[in-house]
Every structure is written in structure tokens, then in C-alpha cells.
Amino acid sequence: MVAARTTDTLLWGCIAALAFLVLAQAYVLVTGAAVPLAPLFGVALVVFAVGAATGRAARIRVGD
């Protein structure tokens, strides 16, 4: 079974990555610019990692 802290951390990473992808899609719709998918998903992966790390650090700092 996965610990609750790990699940929370992964979910915050998913939220961050999906928020980035939504903003990227909005940019494409507004400007009409073609954005290659490979770099877009690469950046989303980095945003996932940063979001997960930030969520983990915030949870440790709050003391939960």
C-alpha cells in the first residue's frame, strides 16, 4: 500500500502538470502558434517534478 504522503505528493505533481498543459493549450488556441508536443510534455514533466517537490516541502513545513 502506498503511504498517504506519497499519494498526496504525486497528486500535487499531477495538478501542477495538468495546469501547465491547460495554460499551454490556451496559449495555442489564443495565438494559433504551433507548439511541438515533445518539448511541451518535457516541460510538463519538469513542472510535475517541481510541483510534487513543492507539495512535499509544504507538507513537511506545515507539520502534517
C-alpha positions in Angstrom: 0.0 0.0 0.0 1.2 3.5 -0.9 1.6 5.9 2.0 -0.8 8.9 2.2 2.1 11.3 1.9 3.3 9.7 -1.3 -0.1 9.8 -2.8 -0.6 13.5 -1.9 2.8 14.3 -3.3 2.0 12.6 -6.6 -1.4 14.2 -6.8 0.0 17.7 -6.4 2.5 16.9 -9.1 -0.3 15.9 -11.4 -2.3 19.0 -10.6 0.7 21.2 -11.5 1.4 19.4 -14.7 -2.2 19.4 -15.9 -2.5 23.1 -15.0 0.6 23.8 -17.2 -0.9 21.8 -20.0 -4.2 23.7 -19.8 -2.3 27.0 -20.0 -0.3 25.8 -22.9 -3.4 24.7 -24.7 -5.0 28.1 -24.0 -1.9 29.8 -25.5 -2.2 27.7 -28.6 -5.9 28.5 -29.0 -5.4 32.2 -28.5 -2.3 32.8 -30.6 -2.6 30.0 -33.2 1.1 29.1 -32.7 2.1 25.6 -33.3 3.9 24.1 -30.3 5.7 20.8 -30.7 4.4 18.1 -28.4 7.8 16.6 -27.3 9.1 19.8 -25.6 5.6 20.6 -24.2 5.5 17.2 -22.5 9.1 17.6 -21.4 8.3 20.8 -19.7 5.1 19.3 -18.2 7.3 16.5 -16.7 9.6 19.2 -15.1 6.6 21.0 -13.8 5.3 17.7 -12.4 8.5 17.2 -10.5 8.7 20.7 -9.2 5.0 20.7 -8.2 5.5 17.4 -6.4 8.6 18.6 -4.6 6.9 21.8 -3.6 3.9 19.9 -2.3 6.1 17.6 -0.3 8.1 20.5 1.2 4.9 22.4 2.1 3.5 19.3 3.8 6.7 18.9 5.8 6.8 22.6 6.7 3.2 22.6 7.9 4.0 19.6 10.0 1.4 17.2 8.8 
